């Protein structure tokens, strides 16, 4: 027969193990996010290796609609401005491209000078050099993962000090 005094230590062990297991979740999620952020940062760094910089000028802000279906009958769209940039490549060819990143309001005004990064053999595949366009997502992933890891540390510390 099971007595209440035998039952209480097993509940205590169960609660103790579930609290410590709960504290592991932020470590796992945070570790994955930091790892993914580091992967993005290394990939960005590798992609920058062969690129050449040139001075460019924003000649237009092209409004583009991006449709996103939420429900069957809805078709909301989000419109953002993509800067159209013109620059002269090393071979003397004038290149015009539309940057892949769009924003609302536009990040750049017509006539703004920007630094362009491009591959010498594929000058049409160019992009504007900016921290936001290159490093924003790796930074968010690493910062968010670090916050989750510290939250896990805080939960473990609190658990250890309330025993």
Phi, psi and omega in degrees: 000141182269123178264156181299328179291333176282331184284324185297316179298325180291323175296317179300317179294320180297313179296317180299315181290326180288325177293315180292327176293320178299322180290339180285331183304312178299326177296316180294311180297314180297318179297318177296317180294317178296317178299316179295318178298319177295321177300313179298318181295317179294320178297317178298316180299318179293322179292334180281339185309306186276358187281151179245145179263146176214158175275134179229171179225136177285122182252348182194155169243108185271121179279122179235137177263136177242114181278141179220110181278126177259312177234168182306313187270354182259145173217066179291151177232152178241126180254133179225160181259125176255124179291136173259124188240145176237136178211165177254122180285171180302328182279003178090355181283133176278125184243137176238132178216158175256122181295145183288338184265124177246149181218161173221112006286167181298141176290331186233148176262155177299131182099347179297141175271134180225156172268129182252139174249133180209158176274131184305327180273347181225066186295338179290335178271069183253165176210156176282135178275114175206152180301315182300319183284333184259319193242357184300306184294317175300321180294316180297317180296315181292317180295314179298318177296320179295320178297317179297319179297316179294326176296319176296319176298318179297319179295318178294318180299313180298318179299315181295327183270355177255002178289000000 
